[in-house]
Amino acid sequence: MMLKDSFTEIGAFETLRKVSDIGYNAVEISQIPMTPENVAELDRSRSELGMDIAALSVAMETPKGRPGDSLAEHFDKIVDDAKSLDSKLLRIGMLPFEAMTSIGAVIDFAKQANEYAERLREQGLGLYYHNHHIEFAKFDGKYMLDIIAENSPAMGMEIDVHWVQRGGLDPVRTLEKYAGRTAMVHLKDYRIGQMPESAMGLLDSGDFMGFMAEFKNVVQFAEVGEGNLDFASIIPAAQAAGAEYLLVEQDELYGRTVWEALQTSYDNLIALGQSELF
């Protein structure tokens, strides 16, 4: 997802060459059109760069107005792409928007996802669900993520530690809770930024709501090691939970380039003594 602009500008292979030059050796494909050309370049990156295509993103149904393959319409193509890239893991990146309307809709989504997970298992592929913060809403004392898990026993988890924190839970305890079911973990930090100078101007002009919007937006995505999350505890917990891949991700960059962000996360992980991850 972080690299989609680079994929458009210089192509998949040259983008992943730059990723490899930093020191990363695996990538998850998200928000990238799985055209024959892109699939061929991803395959080339495996053979020439040693890049592991860790996981492919899938949707159950193609969202309106957004291109992409879906399990409902392109099941065989998705399976073929995954097998050609030796990607054993498929992941649903977000709860469908229409499923956010009620807990009943969430349960329907989970049961349908479970059916696809069972079909994919027959093809030697695993299906996993990536959380945000919305899944930590409670219904009758249960977190939505637990309800999804209960209704989709064949589907695993991709735990995003930033969104766990933003949802008010502890990433380590959440990883422990889903041990044995978590194949991938997203590493991105959780930073409290500084109030911009412009916020005080809003306050002086009487725009209190504008000021409060800036106040709320001090919660930021951050490079690994540049925020408040305890990665010295999170990484061992992710490994103990059975994660096959720890994937660096950052949703917003705040003026930095994607290459600066990826380099900073890499350098900080090395400084944490995590060189064996690479």
Order of alpha helices (4+ residues) and beta strands (2+ residues): alpha-alpha-beta-alpha-beta-alpha-beta-alpha-beta-beta-beta-alpha-beta-alpha-alpha-beta-beta-alpha-alpha-beta-alpha-beta-alpha
